[in-house]
Amino acid sequence: MDPALSPAGRRAAVIARHLTGALPPLAAAAALLGPSPCLSYAPPESAEPAPAFPPAELRALLDGHHLGERDWVFRVMEESQLFCPRRRGDDGGRVFVAPDYNEGKEAQREATMRRIAHLARRGVFRGWLTEPGADGELRKLALLECLGVYDHSLAIKIGVHFFLWGSAIKFLGTKRHHDKWLLATENYDIKGCFAMTELGHGSNVRGIETIATYDSTAREFIISTPCESAQKYWIGGAANHATHTIVFSQLHINGKNEGVHAFVAQIRDEDGNVLPNIHIADCGHKIGLNGVDNGRIWFQNIRVPRENLLNLVADVLPDGQYVSMIDDPDQRFAAFLSPLTLGRVNIAVNSVYISKVGLAIAVRYSLSRRAFSLTPDGPEMLLLDYPSHQRRLLPLLAKVCLMSSAGNFMKKMYVKRTPEMSKSIHIYSSALKATLTWQNMITLQECREACGGQGLKTENRVGIFKAEFDVQSTFEGDNNVLMQQVSKALYAEFLAAQKKKQPFKGLGLEHLNGPSPVIPDKLTSSILRSSKFQMDLFCLRERDLLKQFAEEVSLHLARGESREKALMLSYQLAEDLARAFTERTILQIFLEDEMNVRSGSLKEVLALLRSLYVMVSIDESASFLRYGYLSRDNVAGVRKEVLKLCGELRPHALAVVSSFGIPDAFLSPLAFDWIEANVLSTGSH
């Protein structure tokens, strides 16, 4: 082909070549097909400007802690054949690691278990349940985040064992339970699961129907599944591997129901055989997460020793007397749900890391893929040079950076928790678990579309992530229910402050104690980018919605509705309020991180990311216009500011995704030489 031809001429020559002659054999075709002048790959690093800020410093801010340990566990996975390394490209190419999603359900499950065994041998789980202190807990969380970047099934299987079963033993049990099960759990000598959800009751844990009746003569609890809706459902680990489970049941003593309590029950023997009077069935193939063996469990009057009641919160004495350190049944019930808090923290931060993987792939692809040209014979444009493509991806980049800070805030709060912080931790973890997992699905969908047809290929990861992480929106708390809980909690804080005539304290609500912020009538670009204006606007929205919500609930109460019915009827304001609280929280957390960064290029990029987050949040939420916090002209100005900010962030896009700390092997061929990864060759996979 004549390289002197115009791009249009070269394309015509390629088409002509394909239309003439018989199709040659594969080997001959491979020899004929070489790099064409009309299609070539250039690494983004070869054309993009050098980073204007130190990516390592941004990574330290976003990862927050244990960077060395993260890099180590990534290498542990890269170096093992169990993690399916695939070499792409005829010249030796790059190695990528990812699960083989083409395997059947059972094969994926067994592969997950082999990987867990390998990680255990390498010492990855050492100290996860037995090492005291906040640093050990943060290290554990950091490692789980990295394992989740490789495979959601792997992270969930490990999470169920350590963070649900293990945390229940550790935080709901006492010394007798710790001595018997903690080290055995850490060493994987036993395999635990967590039987809370039932066919008939998921979010409404208080309504579960499994029954545990105390037999004072035998000093045992008799656990039974009284009806089909009481079968334990979606229990991760139950279908194939778990030997023990935490069973949440209604505790009946002498005909009285003392409410939901947690018990330890063995469900399989050492050889993996299901024990008598226990029935287990597979939940079946799922749209994703097939490396986890979700199962259903029925109990037919099985007996467990009295000592198997996890008794930190409440106990049953040998004679059948019920005792508890917490008199209030609602507070006691909340204490039994405490293991779910850590699960929500894990889910939220894991969703941020998956968004980072998707964005790193999509942004790198958009910096090497060209499409269309502005003139008939001109060069084709990079995807990310199109303003519309910038609008698709760069706001997501800003959001994931701010949400990283929120995830770190939540983790540090959790590991330094005290009993007095339980309410705040529940509210923050509920709000952020819902918001960050929803945002992850939005991000993955946009990244998939931004990668075109290549985004559909499983090996390019983004598309398969959509199915793998969809479950995050509903497990360990349905997102809509969690956000309703946030609004109810804020309403309770509002009533308490009014009743006690005391200022607001905690949850970042201190801004309610001062005068209402005043928003300028005309918003210039400099005002829109001012952190004071941004916080003022978000605080104004939150305080007004909280007041409106309280007034609407009071109106329903005055009409004779119950408190629960009044809250339910006010769900539209509740949704807006929960979103306002969460977005203000995320902004406030990031601002604190930003203020701790010394002046310079990184601080300037952080300000860009923050302003883009705020502008997009305004642009995407009807509440600012609906409730009159901004005029139509100002909302239109915000939308124009989004485009300006995207253009200013564009030169930093590669440096930002490079700061995510995701090793190349955990991205995909699409993030690198996607032409070489698709060459016609007998050596192609």
N, C-alpha and C positions, 0 to 999 in steps of 0.2 A: 504494500500500500504506500502511496506517495505521501510522505509526511508534509509535503508542501501544500497539499489540498486544504481548503477551508474546512472548518468543523462540519458544515453541512455536507460538503463533498465527501469527507471521510465517513460520515454516517451512511451516506448513500452507497459508498463502496462496500461497507460492512454488510448492508442489506443485500446488495447484489451478490456478494460472495456466498451468503447463506441461501440465496434462491437458485443458485446454479450448481449443477453436479449432484451426484448421489452423496448421501451422508456417509462420511468416511468412518472406518472402525474407530473405537475409542482411542486406541494408542495413536493412530494417525491424526485424529482430531486434536488430541492433546498436543501433538507436535506442531500442528498448524496454528493453534490458538496461543498467541503470546500476548504480552502487554500491548494493548492498542493505544496509539497516540490519542484516541478520543476518550479514553477512560483510564485514569491513573489515580493512585492513592498517595497522598502526602500526609504524614503524621501531623496532627494538630500542632505539636511542639515545633515543627519546622517553619510554620507561618505565623503562629500567634506571638504576640509580644512577650518578652520575659515577664515573669510575675512582678507586679508592682509592690507586692508585700511578701513577707516570708510565709510560704504555705505551711511550713512546720509550726509556726506560731498559731495560725488559724486552726490547724489540726489539734494542737494542744488545748485550744479553747473549746472546740466542738466535741472532741472525745472526752475531755475533762479529767481523765485519770487513767493510770495503768497502761500507758501507750506501749511500753516494752513488753508487757504480758500479752497484749493484744497481738503484737507482731509475732511473738513466739507461738501462740496457738494457731495463727494463720499458717506459719511454717510447718507446724506439726501436721496439719491437714494436707498441705501441698506435697509433703515428702512421702505420704503413704499411698500405696496403690488402692487402698480401700476407699479413697475419696475420688476415684474414677478420673485420674488425670488424662487429658486428651491433648495430643500435640497437633496443632493446626499449621498447615503450610508445608510446601515441599522442601523448603530450605532449612528444616529443623523447627522453624516457627516458634510459636509461643505455646506454653502449656496452660490449659484451663482446667479447673476442677469444678465439677457440678454433679449432682446425683443423676442417675440414669432413670429419667421419668418414663422411659419406654418399657421398663420392667413392670411386671404385674404387681398387684397389691401385696401378695405374700413375699415376693422377692424384695420389694422396697422395705418391707418391715424387717426382714432378716438382715438386710444391708444396714439399716439403722442400728440394729443391735450390735453388729460386728464393729461398726464405727465407735459406738459407745464403749465397747470393751477395749478397743485400741486406745481411746482417749484416757480411759481409766488406767491402763498400763503405763501410759506416758505421764501420769501424775496430774492430769488436768483438774481432776476433782478433789485433789488433796486439800483437806481443811474446809471444804465447802459447808460442812455442818458442825465440825468440831473446833474450828479455829475461831476464837472470840475476837470481837472488835470490829469497828467500822471499816478499817482498811481491808480486812479479809472479806467482808461482805461486798465491798465495792469491786474487789478483784474478781470475785465470783460473777458479779453482774457484767463486768467487762468481758470476761471470757465467754459468757453465754451469748452476748451480743455478736461476737465474732462467729460462734458456731451457727447462729441464726443466719448470718450472711451466706454461709455455705448451703444450709438446708433448713427449712422451717420445721420439717418433721423431726430432724435431729434435735433442734432447740426445744420443741414442745415435749418430746419424749423425755429429755433430760429435765426440763422444767417441771413436768408432772411429778417425776421421781424426787427431785430435790426441793422444789419450791412449793409444791402442794402437799404431797405425802410427807416429805422431810420437814417442811416448815410446820405442818400440823403437829408432828411428833415433838418438835423443838419448842414451839410456842404455845401449844395447847396442852402438852403433856408435862409431866414432872420427872424427877430423877429416875424413877423406876422405868419410865418409858425411854428416857435418854440412854440409860445404861444398856437397855435391851436392844434398841433399834437404831440409834444414831450412827454409830461406827459401822454397823452392818449395812446401813443404807449408803453411807459414803463409799464403802468398798464394793458396792453392788452385790453383796452376798445375798441380799434379798432385793426384790424389785417391787416398788410401791406404786399404788395408784390412789385415786381420790374420788370416792363415790358420793357425790353430792347431788348432781342433776338427775332428775327423774323424767320419765316420759311425760308425765302430767305437769311437772313443775320444774322450770328452769330458773328464771329470774326470781320467782317467788319462793325462796328457800324456806321461808317460814311455813309454807303450805305443803312441804314434802310429806309423803304418806308412809314411808318405811317406818316400822315400829320396833323399838327395843324395850322389852318388858323385863323387869328385874325379878328373878326367882331367888328370894332370900334364903330358901332352904338349901339350894345348890350353890348359892353365891355366884350366880351367873346371869348374864343378860341373854335373852332369847330374841334374836333378830329375825324379823319376818317381812316378806313382801306380801301385803294383804290383798293387792289387786293389781291388775295389769298396768295401770297408770303409775304404780309405785316402782316399777322396774327401774333400776339405775341405768342411765342412758348417756351415751357419748363418753364413757369412762375411758380415757386414754391409758393404754397399757393393759387393759382388762382382757381383750380378745385373745391375746397370745402369750404374754410374757409375765404379767404381774403375779407375784406370790402373795402379796398382802395388800389390803386396802383400808383406807379410812372410810367408815360408813357413817354418814349423817342420818340420824333417825330421830323420831319423836320418842322421848323417854317416858315410859309409863311405869309408875310405881303405885301399887295399891289402888289401881283404878284412876289415878290422877296423871294427867299429861303435864310433864314439867318442861315441855318444849324441845327444841332441836338440840341434840348433843352429838359428840363425835366419838366413835368407837374404832378400835383396831380389830380387824378380822383377817385371818389367813384364808386365802381362796384357792391356793394350789400347794401341793407338796413339793419336796426338793427335786422330784423328777418332772415337775411341770404338769402333774395330773390335777384336774379340778377336784376339790374336796367334796365329800358327800353333802347332799342337801343344798348345794350351790349350783345354779345353772348359769352358764355364760353363753352368749350368742354374739356373733360379729355384727357390728353396725353396717358393714358392707362397704362397697367402693364409694368414694367421695369425689367431689369435683377437684379436690386438692388434698394435701396432707395425708397421702396414702401410706407414707412411711410410719404412721402412728396407728397402732392397732386399737381403734376405738371399739368398745364392747358394751354389751348390756348384761346386767347381773340381776338374778332373782335369788332371794334367800328364803329357804323353807325351814323356818324355826331353827336356825343354827345357834349354837351356844358358844359364848365367849366368856372368859373369866371376868369377874368384877373389876380386876386390875386393868382390863383393856379399855375402860372408859378413860378418855383423856381428861384429866381431872384438875387442871390448873384453875379453871373457872368454877367448876362445880363438881361435887363428888357424891357417891352413894356409899354410905357406911355398910358394913357387913349385914346389919340387921334391917337394911332397907331405908334408913333415914337419909333424906336428901338434904345436902348442905351446899351452900354456895357463898363465895366471898363477895358476890354481887347480888344485892337484893332485887334490883330492878330487872324484870324479865327482858325488857327491850335492850338494856345495856348488856345483859348476859348474852342475848342472841347476837348482838353486834360483835362481842368478843369472839364468839365461835366463828364468825365470818372473817376474822383477821387474816388467815392465810391467803385469802383472795387478794388482799391489798398488794402483797409482793408480786403476785401473778399479774396484776394490772400494771404495775410499774414495769415489769419485764416486757409485757406486750407493747406498751407505749414506746419504750426506747428501741425495741427491736423493729417496730414499724418505721421509725426514723432511719435506721440503718438500711432498711430495704429501699426506702425512698432514695437514699444516697446512692445505692447501687444502680437503681433505675436511671437516676439523673446523670450519673457519671457515664453510663453507656450512651444515653440519648444525646448528651451534650457533646461527647467526643465524636459520635457519629455525625452530628450536625456541623462539626468543624472539619469534616473530611468529605462529606457527601455534597455534591453540587447538583443543582437542578435549574434548568432554564437560564436564559440570558436576557439582558436588557436590550441588546441589539441583535440583529439577525446573525452576525458572525462574531459576536463578542463572547468572552468567556462565560461559562455558567457560574452562577452565584452559589456560595456556600449557604447551606440551609440557615445557619444561625445569623447570616447577614440580612435575612428577610425580617423586617420589623414584626410581622405576624408570628414568625417562629420564635423570635425573642419573647414575645408576649406569652407564648405557650409555655416555654421552659423556664425563663429566668425568674418569674415570680415564684415558681415552685422551688427554685434554688434558694431564694430568700426565705421562704417559709421553712424549709428543712433546716436551715442554719439557726433560725430563731427557735425552732422546736427542739434542736439539739440542746440548746441552753436550758430549755424547760425540762427536758428529760434528765439532765445532770442535776438540776435543782431538786427534782423529785427524788432521785436516787439518794442524794446526800441527806435530804430530809428524812427519808425512810431509815437509813442506816444509823442516824443519830436520834431516832425516835425515843420519846418518853410517853408514858400513859396519857399525859395531858395533850399530846400532839395527835392522838388517834383520830379525832374528828377532822382536823385539818388535813391529815394524810389521806383520809378516806375521800374528802371532797376534791383535793388536788388530783389524786390518782384516778378518780372517776372522770373528772373533767378532761384530763390530759389523755387518759386511755381512749376515751371516745373520740376526741378531736384529732389526735395524732393518727389513729387507725383509719378514721374516715379520710384524712388527708393523704394517707399512704395509698389508698385505693384511687383517689383522684389523680395522684401523681403517676401511679403506674399506668393508668389508662391513657393519660396524656403522653407519657413517654412511649408507650406502645404505638400510639398513632403517629407520633413524631418520628418513629423509626420505620414507618411504612410497613411493607410486607415483611421486611426482615424482622420486625418486632414480633411476628407470629411464630418464628422458629424457636423451638424450645431451647436450643443451644444458646440463643441470644438472651435468655433469662427473663427479660422484661415481661413477655406475654405469659409465661408460666407462673410468674410471681403473682399475677392477678388472681389466679385460681388458688394458689397456695396460701395467700394471705387474706382472702375474702373472709375467712372464718373469724378473723380478729374483731370484726364488727359486732359479733354476737357472743363469743365465748368469754367466760369469766365476767359476765355482765353485758347485757344488750346495751348498745351505745345510747339508744333513745331513753332507756330506763335510767341509765347512769346520769345522763344530763338532766333528767327530771329530778333525780336525787340532789343534784347540785343546786337547782333552783329552790327546792324545798329547804335545803340547809341554809341558803342565803335568806330565805323568808324567815326561818327560825332565828337567825342572827338579828334580823331587822326587828322582830317582835321583842327579843330579849333586850336589845339596846333601848327600845322605847319604854319597856316595862321598868327597867332598872334605872332609866335616865342616865345611862353611862355611855361614854364614847365607844365607837367601834374599835375593836382590837383584834388583829389577826386576819388571815386570808387576804391581806392587802387591802382591806376595806377601810383603812384609816382615812383615806381620802374623803369618805363620807362625813367626817367630822368637821371639815372646813366648808367654806362657802362654795357654792356651785360655780364651776369654771365658766368663763365667758368666751365664746367663740367669735372671732372677728367676722364682720359682715363680708369682707372681701379677702379671699385667701390667695396670697401670692405664692410663688414657688418656694421662696425662702421660709415663709410661714409653714407651708405644708411639710417641709423637711425638718422643722424645729421639733426636737424631742419634747419640749414643754407643750407645744400645741398638740402633738400626737397623744401624749398622756392625758392632757386636759379633755380632748375629744372622747377618748375611750372611757375615761372616768365619768364624764357627763352622761354618756350613753348608759353606763352600768348603773349609776345612782338613780337616774330617771326611770329606767326599766324596773329596778327593784321597788321603787315607790309605786309605780303603776301596777306592778304585780301584786303588791301588798293591798293596794286599794281595790283591785278587782276581786281578790280572794275575800276581802272584808265585805264587799257588796254581795257576793254569793252567800256568805255566812249570814248576813242580815236578812236574806230571803229564806233562811231556814235550812240551807244545805249543810251537810256535815263538812268538817274540815277537809277530809280526804276528797269528797266530791267537789268542794270549792276549788281545791288545788287542781283537780283533774279538769274542771271546766275552764281553767285559766291556762291551759297548756300552751297556747300560742305565745303568750307573754313569757311563759316559763322557758320555752325554747330560745327566744331572743335573749333573755336574761342570762341563761347558762352560756350562750355563745359570747355575750358581752364580757362576762366574768372571765372566761377562758382566754379570750383574745387580749384583754387587758393584762391578765397574769403573764402570758407569754411575752408581751411587749415589756412589761416591767422587769421580768427576770433578765431579758436580753440587755436592757438598758444598764442594769447593774454590772453585767459582764463587760459591756462596752466601756463603761466608765473606768473599769479597772485596767484597761489597755492604755499604754502610754501613747501620747500623740504621735502621729505618723501615718504611713500609708495603710497599715492594717486598720487603724481606727477609722480612716476615711472610707474604706470598703465596708466596714461594719455599719457605718452610718448609711451607706447606700442600701445595704441589705435590709436594715431596719425600716428605712423610709419606703422601700418597695413593698415590704410586708404590710405596712400600715395602709399605704395607698390601695393595694390590691384588696385588703380586707374591707376597706370602705367601698371599693368598686363592686365587690361581690356580695355585699350585704345590703338588703333593701331597708334595713332598720334606720340608717342614717337619714334617708329621705322620708321614710314612712312616718317617723316620729318627729321630724322637723329639726334634727340636730344640725343638718346642713341644707343650704338652699339648692335648688336645681342647678344654678350657675356654678356653685362651688363643687357640687358632685361632678359636673361636667369637667371642671378644672382638675379635679382629682384624676379623672380618667386620662386626661392629656398628660398629667404628671407621671402616670404609670409608664407611658411610652418613652418619655424622656429618661426615666430611671432605668428602664430596660436597656436603652441605648448606651447609657453610662456604665452599666454593669457588664455589657457585652465583652469588652476587652479583658475582663477579669474572670470570665466564665471558666476557662480551662484551669486557671490557678485555684479557683474555688473548689471544683470537683476533684482536683489533685490533692487538695488538703483534707479530703475525707478519709484518707488513710486506708482505702480499700486496695489490697494488692491486685496487680494486673490479672493474676490467675483467677480471681473471684469476680471479674467483670465478664466479658464475653468476646468472641471474635469480632462482633460488630463494633466494639469500642476501639479496634485497632485496624489492621489491614483486612477489611471485609472483602476486598476483591481477591486477594490471595487465599482467603478462607473459602472462596467459592470457585476456585479454578477447576477446570475439567481435567482430572488427573486420576490415574489408577490408584494413586496413593491417598486420594481424598477420602474422608470419613463420611 
